[in-house]
């Protein structure tokens, strides 16, 4: 039985292109000529109100054919929004296929993850190859890809002294309004993702056990950061303590 709900781990444009390619190759649904049954929605932060609107859009009947594709690309999705998507992702209307594009799947709630098929991305030469995956890996197996997502803020945090890390934590938790706090939280997430990528890269030639505890903490902390009421300061302070000092390395 074919799945009707998918998650693609990629940046927005690459993920949207991959969703179109998958729909064309596997579902025989094309986007040529501005097909009205291929709906593309882009968000920075996907709110619960927008998630409800997506459910309404998905519930509509196809205009031109028997099938409809709804592609949702978001940088972040609040847990409340994921809960609002549960029903439509579990039972999309007949003939409707849903694609959720996220830069990292580690923020997915287990309840939503269990209702989708993960399409993971690999890079081979200039081609984009997608395959289904049932494991919980948050990143493709390419070391180059992992290194590429270590952002400047993440590198600064990892190489910083105790005092420098404390200053970064203070800055990231000093937002004056909702918009600024949202931007700072995005930067905090970039730091968490970067530390995770660096931890995976550090596993090369070592036993995974040396990084397992840190990776476990990161998986939990990142999930909390996607909760609107998360104690960001406490999360970052804990991360500051458990992340190894890498000054002078790399």
GILINRA-V31905 format. One record per pair of residues at least 12 apart in sequence whose C-alpha atoms are under 6 Angstrom apart, sorted by the first residue. I is the first residue (numbers start at 1). J is the second residue. D is the distance in whole Angstrom. If there is no record, write none. Layout:
I,J,D
I,J,D
This chain:
4,97,5
5,89,6
5,97,6
5,98,5
5,99,6
5,116,5
6,99,5
6,116,5
6,117,5
6,118,6
7,99,6
7,100,5
7,101,6
7,118,5
7,119,6
8,101,5
8,119,5
9,101,6
9,102,5
9,103,5
9,104,5
10,102,6
10,103,5
11,103,5
12,73,5
15,101,6
37,62,6
37,68,5
38,68,6
38,69,5
39,70,5
40,71,5
41,72,5
42,73,5
42,74,6
43,74,5
44,74,5
44,75,5
45,75,6
45,76,5
45,77,6
46,77,5
47,81,5
48,80,6
48,81,4
51,81,5
51,84,6
67,95,4
67,96,6
68,96,5
69,96,6
69,97,5
69,98,6
70,98,5
71,99,5
72,100,5
72,101,6
73,100,6
73,101,4
74,102,6
75,102,6
78,226,5
78,227,6
79,227,6
86,112,6
90,115,5
105,138,6
106,138,5
107,223,5
118,132,6
118,133,6
119,131,5
119,132,5
146,197,5
150,194,4
151,194,6
153,191,6
154,191,4
154,194,5
159,246,5
159,247,5
172,184,5
